[in-house]
Amino acid sequence: MAPPTDGVPAIGGPSEPDVLALLLGWLPGRRWYPAKGTQSAPEPVGVIELVDPLGAGQVGLHLFRLGSGAVLQVPVVLRAAAGRPEALGTVRREGVDLEVLDGCADPAFLRAWLGLARREGGLPPDLVAGDLDAPGAARVLSGEQSNTSVLLPRAEPPAILKVFRVVTPGHNPDVAVPSALHGAGWTGVPRPLGWLSGSWSAEGATEGTTGDLGVVSELVLGARDGFELACARAGAGEDVSGLTHELGRTTAQLHSALRRALPTEQGPADVAAVVGTLRARAAAAIDAVPTLADRAERVLGVLDLVGTVGTLPALQRVHGDYHLGQVLHSPDRGWFVLDFEGEPSASAAERERPDLALRDLAGMLRSLDYAAAVGGAGDPGWLEAARSALTEGYRSESAALGSSTDIPAQTTLLRALELDKALYEVVYETRNRPSWTAIPLAGVDRLLASDES
């Protein structure tokens, strides 16, 4: 889908100095701020102004360009001063004191956003948001690291708004992919209800660029975050293999639907290229974490086994950042897959690049390791049963959908891809959460010793 070009709110003037000063002091402390630890301050790009139909606040989407070139979106609402504890500060306009508020938590922003949201043919009619000022009508989710989501449980239909913090030209994958999947008849993703695009000045360009600012989707009522669910089951010693078998089947359905919805002309993956990439990534991880050095020869041995499998599966569109935190489980409706933006550190081109579908399955296997460790599974058999059921569910559903399943070759490739992911995790945890490094390191050692089938 090409982004709409008519009716798109465009960048206006710059952020006013007093508001800008408050934002620059506030941004580094946000979990979603992607430039922590950098010395350079974000460069103001301008403000996209929206209109609250009730006139309760002045709504502006402040855009900043980071040192990396990425463009950051910060919704802000100015309201008459009332001593709100959550206000970033106060500014004065025409003799009136106004409080500067985080827009994502403010009904004025939500009304303005939903009033402009665009729908595409085949998607539901306009969302009825109801009284957004009523208690419980909107709630910002905590814990997210790269975007901000707002629950709208009283909307009709119940919805969730995701505000993209880093905005990029064109359609965001979290708009394009769920729309394409629903268009192909797969309902394992929350139904997209609409999106909002905006236009801003591109770095070094004479013309502006248009991209998605956020998406509003169906809220799956009663569903539970996959990681929270798995951790709770692990801690209670409750078998989770039935759920993971179902998740494996859902993952195979996802990959089949992606092939239909977003076909590529990619042939089978080049074995030498895959092995070369895996070896290069492993070498970088080993250089970064000295603890891995004595495992280097065995790591490369496992990766080199990919060269023995013959023809690899065809490359296709994949999820790209698949783990238990990206799925929801509904007792009545089963598993739903979320968040198609891909690996947060990847470029837009990398996120859309065709890949091996088994890379998603490898990511989910690694996530089960984390659930067992974080949840406190006392019996090693809990993790083994969960992993086996996930893999079996994926294989059985793939076969039912007509995909070839050369189990020995698939096992060899999956082991290498999971090892690749575990090495990445060792580097990440060493740099960011040293106390968690033992989790992926144990996974590396198990995979090096494994002859799983």
C-alpha positions as CSV (number, residue, x, y, z in Angstrom):
1,M,0.0,0.0,0.0
2,A,1.3,3.4,-0.8
3,P,0.8,6.0,1.9
4,P,-2.1,8.4,1.3
5,T,-1.1,11.8,-0.1
6,D,-4.4,13.7,0.5
7,G,-5.5,14.9,3.8
8,V,-2.2,14.1,5.5
9,P,-1.3,16.5,8.3
10,A,2.0,18.2,7.5
11,I,4.8,19.7,9.5
12,G,4.4,23.3,10.5
13,G,6.6,25.6,12.5
14,P,9.3,24.7,15.0
15,S,8.8,23.7,18.6
16,E,8.6,26.9,20.7
17,P,11.8,27.4,22.8
18,D,10.1,27.0,26.2
19,V,8.3,23.8,25.2
20,L,11.5,22.5,23.5
21,A,13.5,23.0,26.7
22,L,11.1,21.0,28.7
23,L,11.0,18.2,26.1
24,L,14.8,18.0,25.9
25,G,15.1,17.5,29.6
26,W,12.3,14.9,29.7
27,L,13.1,12.7,26.7
28,P,16.3,11.0,28.0
29,G,14.4,9.4,30.8
30,R,11.8,7.7,28.6
31,R,12.1,4.0,28.1
32,W,11.2,4.4,24.4
33,Y,13.9,7.1,23.8
34,P,16.2,5.4,21.3
35,A,19.3,7.7,21.8
36,K,20.2,7.0,25.5
37,G,23.8,7.6,26.2
38,T,24.5,9.7,23.2
39,Q,26.1,13.2,23.7
40,S,24.3,15.0,20.9
41,A,20.9,16.5,21.6
42,P,18.0,15.7,19.2
43,E,17.5,18.3,16.5
44,P,14.0,19.8,16.3
45,V,12.3,19.2,12.9
46,G,9.0,20.9,13.6
47,V,5.5,20.3,14.9
48,I,2.5,18.6,13.2
49,E,-0.5,20.3,14.7
50,L,-3.8,18.4,15.3
51,V,-7.1,19.7,16.4
52,D,-9.1,18.4,19.4
53,P,-12.7,18.6,18.2
54,L,-13.7,19.6,21.8
55,G,-11.0,22.3,22.0
56,A,-9.9,21.1,25.4
57,G,-6.2,21.3,24.6
58,Q,-3.6,22.3,22.0
59,V,-2.3,19.2,20.3
60,G,1.1,19.0,18.6
61,L,3.3,16.1,17.3
62,H,6.8,17.3,17.9
63,L,9.4,15.7,15.6
64,F,13.1,15.4,16.3
65,R,16.0,14.1,14.2
66,L,18.4,12.0,16.1
67,G,22.1,11.6,15.5
68,S,21.5,8.4,13.7
69,G,19.2,10.2,11.2
70,A,16.0,8.6,12.7
71,V,13.0,10.8,13.3
72,L,11.4,10.7,16.7
73,Q,7.7,11.5,17.3
74,V,6.6,13.2,20.6
75,P,2.9,14.0,21.0
76,V,2.3,17.0,23.4
77,V,-0.8,18.6,24.7
78,L,-1.0,22.1,26.2
79,R,-3.8,22.6,28.7
80,A,-4.8,25.3,31.1
81,A,-2.7,25.0,34.2
82,A,-4.5,23.0,37.0
83,G,-1.6,21.7,39.1
84,R,-1.4,18.3,37.3
85,P,1.4,16.3,38.9
86,E,2.2,14.6,35.6
87,A,2.9,17.9,33.8
88,L,6.4,18.3,32.3
89,G,6.2,22.0,33.3
90,T,4.3,25.2,32.6
91,V,4.6,27.8,29.8
92,R,2.9,31.1,29.3
93,R,0.8,32.1,26.3
94,E,-0.9,35.4,25.9
95,G,-0.9,35.9,29.7
96,V,-2.3,32.4,30.5
97,D,-0.3,29.6,32.1
98,L,-0.5,26.3,30.2
99,E,0.8,22.9,31.4
100,V,2.8,20.8,29.0
101,L,1.6,17.2,29.0
102,D,2.6,13.9,27.5
103,G,0.1,13.7,24.7
104,C,-0.3,9.9,24.6
105,A,-2.0,10.0,28.0
106,D,-4.3,12.9,27.1
107,P,-7.9,12.6,25.7
108,A,-7.4,15.7,23.6
109,F,-4.6,14.0,21.6
110,L,-6.6,10.8,21.3
111,R,-9.7,12.6,20.0
112,A,-7.6,14.6,17.5
113,W,-5.8,11.4,16.4
114,L,-8.9,9.2,16.0
115,G,-10.7,12.0,14.2
116,L,-8.1,12.0,11.4
117,A,-7.3,8.3,11.3
118,R,-7.7,6.8,7.8
119,R,-9.5,3.6,6.8
120,E,-8.9,1.5,3.7
121,G,-11.6,-0.3,1.7
122,G,-12.5,-3.6,3.5
123,L,-11.6,-2.3,6.9
124,P,-14.3,-1.6,9.5
125,P,-16.3,1.7,9.6
126,D,-15.1,4.7,11.7
127,L,-14.1,3.8,15.2
128,V,-16.5,5.2,17.8
129,A,-14.3,6.3,20.6
130,G,-17.0,7.4,23.1
131,D,-16.2,9.7,26.1
132,L,-12.4,9.7,26.3
133,D,-12.5,11.9,29.4
134,A,-14.4,9.2,31.4
135,P,-12.4,7.2,33.9
136,G,-11.0,4.0,32.4
137,A,-11.7,5.1,28.8
138,A,-8.0,5.2,27.9
139,R,-4.9,3.7,29.6
140,V,-1.3,3.9,28.5
141,L,0.5,0.6,28.6
142,S,3.6,0.6,30.7
143,G,6.8,-1.4,30.0
144,E,7.0,-0.9,26.3
145,Q,10.5,0.0,25.1
146,S,10.2,1.2,21.5
147,N,6.6,2.6,21.0
148,T,3.7,3.7,23.2
149,S,0.3,1.9,23.1
150,V,-3.0,3.2,24.6
151,L,-5.8,0.8,25.5
152,L,-9.3,2.0,24.5
153,P,-11.4,-0.7,26.1
154,R,-14.7,1.3,25.9
155,A,-14.4,2.1,22.2
156,E,-16.6,0.3,19.7
157,P,-15.0,-1.9,18.7
158,P,-12.6,-2.1,21.7
159,A,-9.3,-0.9,20.3
160,I,-5.6,-0.3,21.0
161,L,-3.7,2.7,19.6
162,K,0.0,2.3,18.9
163,V,2.0,5.5,18.6
164,F,5.2,5.0,16.6
165,R,8.0,6.7,18.3
166,V,10.5,6.4,15.4
167,V,8.7,7.3,12.2
168,T,10.0,6.4,8.7
169,P,8.9,7.1,5.1
170,G,6.2,4.9,3.7
171,H,3.8,2.5,5.4
172,N,5.1,1.1,8.7
173,P,5.1,-2.7,8.7
174,D,2.7,-2.6,11.7
175,V,0.2,-1.0,9.3
176,A,1.0,-2.8,6.0
177,V,1.5,-6.4,7.3
178,P,-1.6,-6.9,9.4
179,S,-3.7,-5.2,6.6
180,A,-2.2,-7.6,4.1
181,L,-2.7,-10.6,6.3
182,H,-6.4,-9.8,6.9
183,G,-6.7,-9.2,3.2
184,A,-5.4,-12.7,2.6
185,G,-8.0,-14.1,5.0
186,W,-5.8,-14.8,8.0
187,T,-7.2,-13.6,11.3
188,G,-4.4,-14.5,13.7
189,V,-3.4,-10.8,13.9
190,P,-5.6,-8.2,15.6
191,R,-7.8,-6.6,13.0
192,P,-6.4,-3.2,11.9
193,L,-9.0,-0.4,12.2
194,G,-7.1,2.6,10.8
195,W,-3.9,4.6,10.7
196,L,-2.6,8.1,10.7
197,S,0.1,9.4,8.3
198,G,2.0,12.7,8.4
199,S,4.4,14.6,6.3
200,W,7.7,16.1,7.5
201,S,10.9,17.4,6.0
202,A,13.5,14.8,5.0
203,E,17.1,15.3,5.9
204,G,19.1,16.8,3.0
205,A,16.0,16.8,0.7
206,T,14.1,19.7,-0.9
207,E,10.8,17.9,-0.6
208,G,9.0,16.4,2.4
209,T,8.4,12.8,3.1
210,T,5.2,11.0,4.2
211,G,5.0,8.2,6.7
212,D,2.8,6.5,9.3
213,L,2.5,8.0,12.7
214,G,0.5,5.3,14.4
215,V,-2.1,2.5,13.9
216,V,-5.3,1.6,15.8
217,S,-6.2,-2.0,15.9
218,E,-8.7,-4.4,17.5
219,L,-8.2,-5.0,21.2
220,V,-8.4,-8.7,22.0
221,L,-10.4,-8.6,25.2
222,G,-9.4,-11.1,27.9
223,A,-6.1,-12.0,26.1
224,R,-2.9,-12.4,28.1
225,D,0.7,-11.5,27.1
226,G,2.5,-14.7,26.1
227,F,5.6,-14.1,28.2
228,E,3.6,-13.3,31.3
229,L,1.5,-16.4,30.8
230,A,4.6,-18.7,30.2
231,C,6.4,-17.3,33.2
232,A,3.4,-17.8,35.5
233,R,3.0,-21.4,34.3
234,A,6.7,-22.0,34.7
235,G,6.7,-20.7,38.3
236,A,3.7,-22.8,39.2
237,G,5.2,-25.9,37.6
238,E,2.2,-26.1,35.3
239,D,2.6,-27.9,31.9
240,V,2.5,-25.4,29.0
241,S,3.1,-27.9,26.2
242,G,-0.5,-27.7,25.0
243,L,-0.2,-24.0,24.6
244,T,3.2,-24.1,22.9
245,H,2.0,-26.8,20.5
246,E,-0.9,-24.5,19.6
247,L,1.6,-21.6,19.3
248,G,3.7,-23.7,16.9
249,R,0.7,-24.3,14.7
250,T,-0.1,-20.6,14.7
251,T,3.4,-19.7,13.7
252,A,3.2,-22.1,10.8
253,Q,-0.1,-20.5,9.8
254,L,1.5,-17.1,10.0
255,H,4.3,-18.1,7.7
256,S,1.9,-19.6,5.2
257,A,-0.3,-16.4,5.3
258,L,2.8,-14.2,4.8
259,R,3.7,-16.1,1.7
260,R,0.2,-15.5,0.3
261,A,-0.2,-11.9,1.4
262,L,3.3,-10.7,0.7
263,P,4.8,-13.0,-2.0
264,T,8.4,-12.6,-3.0
265,E,10.3,-13.8,-6.0
266,Q,13.1,-15.2,-3.8
267,G,14.2,-18.7,-4.6
268,P,15.9,-21.1,-2.1
269,A,18.3,-19.5,0.2
270,D,22.0,-19.7,-0.9
271,V,23.6,-22.1,1.5
272,A,27.1,-20.6,1.3
273,A,25.7,-17.1,1.9
274,V,23.7,-18.3,4.9
275,V,26.7,-20.0,6.4
276,G,28.9,-17.1,5.8
277,T,26.5,-14.7,7.5
278,L,26.1,-17.0,10.5
279,R,29.9,-17.3,10.8
280,A,30.5,-13.6,10.6
281,R,27.8,-12.9,13.2
282,A,29.3,-15.5,15.5
283,A,32.8,-14.1,15.1
284,A,31.5,-10.7,16.0
285,A,29.8,-12.0,19.1
286,I,32.9,-14.0,20.2
287,D,35.1,-10.9,19.8
288,A,32.6,-8.8,21.9
289,V,32.3,-11.3,24.8
290,P,35.6,-13.0,25.8
291,T,33.6,-15.7,27.7
292,L,32.6,-17.2,24.3
293,A,36.2,-17.6,23.1
294,D,36.6,-21.2,24.4
295,R,33.4,-22.1,22.6
296,A,34.4,-20.7,19.2
297,E,35.4,-23.9,17.5
298,R,32.3,-25.8,18.6
299,V,30.1,-22.8,17.6
300,L,31.5,-22.7,14.1
301,G,31.2,-26.5,13.8
302,V,27.4,-26.3,14.5
303,L,27.0,-23.4,12.0
304,D,29.0,-25.2,9.3
305,L,26.5,-28.2,9.5
306,V,24.1,-26.0,7.6
307,G,26.3,-26.6,4.6
308,T,25.4,-30.3,4.7
309,V,21.6,-30.0,4.4
310,G,21.4,-29.5,0.6
311,T,18.7,-27.2,-0.6
312,L,17.5,-24.6,2.0
313,P,13.9,-23.4,2.2
314,A,12.9,-20.4,0.0
315,L,13.3,-17.0,1.6
316,Q,10.0,-15.1,2.5
317,R,8.6,-12.3,4.5
318,V,8.9,-13.1,8.2
319,H,8.0,-11.5,11.5
320,G,11.6,-10.6,12.3
321,D,11.4,-10.1,16.1
322,Y,9.3,-13.1,17.2
323,H,9.1,-13.9,20.9
324,L,6.6,-14.6,23.6
325,G,6.1,-10.8,24.2
326,Q,4.9,-10.5,20.6
327,V,2.0,-12.9,21.0
328,L,-1.3,-12.8,23.0
329,H,-3.3,-15.8,24.1
330,S,-7.1,-15.7,24.3
331,P,-8.8,-18.6,26.1
332,D,-11.6,-18.4,23.5
333,R,-9.8,-17.4,20.4
334,G,-6.3,-18.8,20.7
335,W,-3.0,-17.1,19.8
336,F,-2.7,-13.7,18.2
337,V,0.6,-12.3,16.7
338,L,1.6,-8.6,17.2
339,D,4.2,-6.1,16.3
340,F,5.5,-6.6,12.8
341,E,8.1,-3.8,12.9
342,G,11.0,-6.3,13.2
343,E,14.2,-6.0,15.2
344,P,14.3,-2.5,16.7
345,S,18.0,-2.0,15.7
346,A,17.4,-3.0,12.1
347,S,16.9,-0.5,9.2
348,A,13.6,-0.3,7.4
349,A,15.1,-2.2,4.4
350,E,16.4,-4.9,6.7
351,R,13.0,-5.3,8.4
352,E,11.3,-6.0,5.1
353,R,14.1,-8.2,3.6
354,P,13.0,-11.8,2.9
355,D,14.5,-14.3,5.3
356,L,14.3,-17.9,6.5
357,A,11.0,-18.6,8.2
358,L,12.7,-20.8,10.7
359,R,14.4,-17.8,12.2
360,D,11.1,-16.8,13.8
361,L,10.7,-20.3,15.3
362,A,14.3,-20.0,16.6
363,G,13.4,-16.7,18.3
364,M,10.4,-18.3,20.0
365,L,12.5,-21.2,21.3
366,R,14.9,-18.8,22.8
367,S,12.0,-16.9,24.4
368,L,10.9,-20.1,26.1
369,D,14.3,-20.4,27.7
370,Y,13.8,-16.9,29.1
371,A,10.4,-17.8,30.4
372,A,11.7,-20.8,32.2
373,A,14.5,-18.8,33.8
374,V,12.5,-15.7,34.7
375,G,9.5,-17.6,35.8
376,G,11.5,-20.0,37.9
377,A,10.7,-23.4,36.4
378,G,12.0,-25.9,38.9
379,D,11.9,-28.9,36.7
380,P,14.2,-29.0,33.6
381,G,11.5,-31.1,32.0
382,W,9.2,-28.1,31.8
383,L,11.3,-26.4,29.3
384,E,12.1,-29.5,27.3
385,A,8.4,-30.3,27.0
386,A,7.5,-26.7,26.0
387,R,10.2,-26.6,23.3
388,S,9.4,-30.0,21.9
389,A,5.7,-29.2,21.7
390,L,6.3,-25.8,19.9
391,T,8.5,-27.5,17.3
392,E,6.1,-30.4,16.8
393,G,3.2,-28.0,16.4
394,Y,5.1,-26.0,13.8
395,R,6.1,-29.1,11.8
396,S,2.6,-30.8,11.9
397,E,0.8,-27.6,10.8
398,S,3.4,-26.9,8.1
399,A,2.9,-30.4,6.7
400,A,-0.9,-29.9,6.8
401,L,-0.5,-26.6,4.9
402,G,1.6,-28.3,2.2
403,S,5.1,-27.2,3.1
404,S,7.9,-29.7,2.8
405,T,9.3,-30.8,6.1
406,D,12.6,-32.5,5.7
407,I,13.0,-33.0,9.5
408,P,16.8,-33.7,9.6
409,A,17.6,-30.7,7.5
410,Q,15.1,-28.5,9.4
411,T,16.6,-29.6,12.7
412,T,20.1,-28.8,11.6
413,L,19.1,-25.3,10.3
414,L,16.9,-24.6,13.3
415,R,19.7,-25.4,15.7
416,A,22.1,-23.1,13.9
417,L,19.6,-20.2,13.8
418,E,18.8,-20.7,17.5
419,L,22.5,-20.7,18.3
420,D,22.9,-17.5,16.2
421,K,20.1,-15.9,18.3
422,A,21.5,-17.1,21.6
423,L,24.9,-15.6,20.7
424,Y,23.2,-12.2,20.0
425,E,21.5,-12.5,23.4
426,V,24.8,-13.1,25.2
427,V,26.2,-9.9,23.7
428,Y,23.1,-8.0,24.5
429,E,22.8,-9.1,28.1
430,T,26.5,-8.6,28.7
431,R,26.1,-5.0,27.7
432,N,22.7,-4.2,29.2
433,R,21.7,-6.8,31.9
434,P,24.8,-8.6,33.0
435,S,22.9,-10.5,35.7
436,W,20.9,-12.2,32.9
437,T,23.8,-13.3,30.8
438,A,23.7,-16.8,32.3
439,I,20.3,-17.4,30.5
440,P,21.5,-17.2,26.9
441,L,24.9,-18.7,27.8
442,A,23.2,-21.8,29.1
443,G,21.3,-21.9,25.9
444,V,24.5,-21.7,23.9
445,D,26.0,-24.6,25.8
446,R,22.9,-26.7,25.4
447,L,22.8,-26.1,21.7
448,L,26.5,-26.9,21.4
449,A,25.9,-30.3,23.1
450,S,22.6,-31.0,21.5
451,D,21.7,-33.7,19.1
452,E,18.0,-32.8,19.1
453,S,15.8,-34.3,16.5
